[in-house]
């Protein structure tokens, strides 16, 4: 019988991907399945800055947001084994990506453009989606970020799955990763 996954891991699991990939919703369920704490870095940034992400972007700019995000990651990766949902741009930051590479198991929730558009429809609280053409904006982010997200330890295709199926797929991928087998699922 295989030991529970929680006994196999000694470092945090961080979910990466674009907005709408499901990092927060999958992350909560995954943490529950592993019986470990869950941390959403966007929530941590909001708490640290004492204002919304939109307000940080509007008042101080994206660079200030990324600075707070770096500080948050510097702290949360040292908070013990847990599941971390990262902001969509966090893994793009070389400093954060290097830190995560040393301290975490990274899992990219890869999602296609149409699924992201469907999940993000009606959303007006994403600073990077304050445009008239969400398809173009998300498409541009895919071109820019997907080659970097591919550096994650594990890649999960999640677009056609419900939350529970995605969690099961991540759990299987984590077990395979721990055993030294597959990278992409």
C-alpha positions in Angstrom: 0.0 0.0 0.0 1.3 3.5 -0.9 1.9 5.9 2.0 -0.3 9.0 2.0 1.2 11.8 -0.1 1.5 14.0 2.9 4.1 11.7 4.3 6.2 12.0 1.1 6.5 15.8 0.8 8.9 17.9 2.7 8.3 21.1 0.8 5.4 23.3 -0.4 3.5 22.7 -3.6 2.9 25.8 -5.6 0.3 26.1 -8.3 1.2 28.4 -11.2 -0.7 29.5 -14.3 -2.7 32.3 -15.9 -5.7 34.0 -14.2 -8.6 31.6 -14.6 -6.5 28.5 -14.6 -8.0 27.4 -11.2 -5.1 27.9 -8.9 -7.1 29.1 -5.9 -10.1 26.7 -6.3 -7.9 23.7 -7.1 -5.4 24.7 -4.4 -8.0 24.7 -1.7 -9.2 21.3 -2.7 -5.7 19.9 -3.1 -4.7 21.2 0.3 -7.7 19.5 1.8 -6.9 16.2 0.1 -3.3 16.4 1.4 -4.4 17.6 4.8 -2.0 20.6 4.7 -2.6 24.3 4.9 -3.6 26.4 1.9 -2.1 29.8 1.1 -3.3 32.2 -1.7 -0.5 34.7 -2.3 -2.9 37.2 -3.8 -4.7 37.2 -0.5 -1.4 37.5 1.3 -0.4 40.5 -0.9 -3.8 42.2 -0.2 -3.2 41.7 3.6 0.3 43.0 3.4 -0.5 46.0 1.4 -3.8 46.6 3.2 -5.6 47.3 -0.1 -6.9 45.4 -3.1 -4.6 44.3 -6.0 -6.5 46.6 -8.3 -5.7 49.5 -6.0 -2.1 48.5 -5.8 -1.9 48.5 -9.6 -3.8 51.8 -9.9 -2.0 53.8 -7.2 1.5 52.3 -7.2 1.8 50.4 -10.5 2.6 46.8 -11.3 6.3 47.1 -10.1 5.1 47.9 -6.6 2.7 44.9 -6.7 5.5 42.6 -7.9 7.8 43.9 -5.0 5.1 43.0 -2.4 4.6 39.7 -4.1 8.3 38.9 -3.9 8.3 39.6 -0.1 5.2 37.5 0.4 6.8 34.5 -1.4 9.9 35.0 0.6 7.8 34.4 3.7 5.3 31.8 2.7 7.7 29.3 1.2 9.2 29.0 4.7 5.9 28.4 6.4 6.1 24.6 6.1 4.5 22.0 3.8 1.4 23.5 2.3 -0.3 24.2 -1.0 0.3 27.7 -2.4 -1.8 29.4 -5.1 0.4 31.9 -6.8 -0.6 35.0 -8.7 -0.5 34.6 -12.5 2.7 36.7 -12.9 4.6 35.4 -10.0 6.4 32.5 -11.8 7.4 34.9 -14.5 9.5 36.8 -12.1 13.0 35.2 -12.2 13.6 35.9 -8.5 10.4 34.2 -7.4 10.9 31.4 -9.9 14.4 30.7 -8.6 13.1 30.8 -5.0 10.3 28.4 -5.9 12.8 26.1 -7.7 14.8 25.8 -4.5 12.0 25.5 -2.0 8.8 24.1 -3.7 7.3 21.7 -6.2 5.8 23.8 -8.9 2.6 22.6 -10.7 1.5 24.5 -13.8 -2.3 24.3 -14.4 -2.2 24.6 -18.2 -5.5 25.9 -19.7 -6.4 26.8 -23.2 -7.5 30.3 -24.3 -11.2 29.5 -24.8 -11.5 27.9 -21.3 -9.7 30.9 -19.8 -12.1 33.3 -21.6 -15.1 31.4 -20.4 -13.9 31.3 -16.8 -13.0 35.0 -16.9 -16.2 36.3 -18.5 -17.8 38.9 -16.4 -14.7 39.5 -14.4 -13.9 43.1 -13.8 -11.4 42.9 -10.9 -8.3 41.8 -12.8 -5.9 44.6 -13.5 -4.5 43.0 -16.6 -8.0 42.5 -18.0 -8.9 46.2 -18.0 -9.0 46.1 -21.8 -11.7 45.9 -24.4 -10.4 42.7 -25.9 -9.9 39.9 -23.4 -9.2 37.4 -26.1 -6.2 39.4 -27.4 -5.0 40.2 -23.8 -5.1 36.6 -22.7 -3.7 35.4 -26.0 -0.7 37.8 -25.6 -0.2 36.6 -22.0 -0.2 33.0 -23.2 2.5 33.7 -25.8 4.6 35.5 -23.2 4.1 33.3 -20.2 3.5 29.7 -21.3 7.1 29.2 -22.4 8.1 30.2 -18.8 5.4 28.2 -17.1 6.8 25.2 -19.0 9.7 25.3 -16.5 7.4 24.1 -13.7 8.2 20.7 -12.2 4.8 19.3 -13.2 2.4 20.3 -16.0 -1.3 19.5 -15.7 -3.7 20.0 -18.6 -6.9 21.1 -16.8 -9.2 22.7 -19.2 -11.6 19.9 -19.8 -11.7 18.7 -16.2 -13.9 19.6 -13.3 -12.2 20.6 -10.0 -12.3 17.1 -8.4 -10.9 15.5 -11.6 -8.1 18.1 -11.7 -7.2 17.5 -8.1 -7.1 13.7 -8.8 -4.8 14.4 -11.8 -2.5 16.6 -9.7 -2.3 14.0 -6.9 -1.4 11.3 -9.4 1.2 13.6 -11.0 2.7 14.5 -7.5 3.0 10.8 -6.7 4.7 10.2 -10.1 7.0 13.2 -9.6 7.9 11.9 -6.1 8.7 8.5 -7.7 10.8 10.2 -10.4 8.5 9.4 -13.3 6.5 11.7 -15.5 6.5 15.5 -15.8 3.4 16.2 -17.9 -0.1 15.0 -17.4 
